[in-house]
Amino acid sequence: MFKNVCIFFCFFFAGLSLTAQPAPSSVISPKQDIILPKVFIIGEYESVYENLVLECGDHLLTVCDGSMDDAYGLWLEMLADMEVYADAVEFDIKGVKIWMTAYWNADGSIKHLVYYPKPSSKNMDFDKLSEFLKDFSKTYVLSKKGANCFSHYGSAAFPTFARYTRPE
């Protein structure tokens, strides 16, 4: 009995030491070789996406000096401008429902748009939505500037219906 227990613990600790070994370097993919596209679906570039989250640690609410009204107004303003742009380029965005994080450069230009379709979104070719968002982000500039790049995570549903008027 003692012999069997000793053999069990020998195999047990040998197994633990093997699992504690670092992975061979050929298995680890270099993060530096991956370049984030301007627009992508959440989950596609997780290893380098973490760097973007750390790099753009400021939030839209912070840039708006803690004013939820201003931050919400700017978010709705951008979504409304997306709708106007969709109409102008004849892209049917109606029925699209997504979770989206916008990353802006300090000057208010869009650095990255990252999104994920909601289950209730219309069924569509999301590669085309990514292309639309990429084209939109080339020219759109938020009317608010920051000291550094900043971000906002929110929900977007089109048509927006909500027309927000910021208090004067």
Buried (B, 14 or more C-beta within 10 A) or exposed (E): EEEEEEEEEEEEEEEEEEEEEEEEEEEEEEEEEEEBEBBBBBEEBEEEBEBBEEEBEBBBBBBBEEBEEBBBBBBBBBBBBBBEBBEEEEBEBEEBBBBBBBBBBBEBBBBBBBBBBEEEBEEEEBEEBBEBBBBBBEEBBBEBBBEEBBBBBBEBBBEBEEEBEEEE
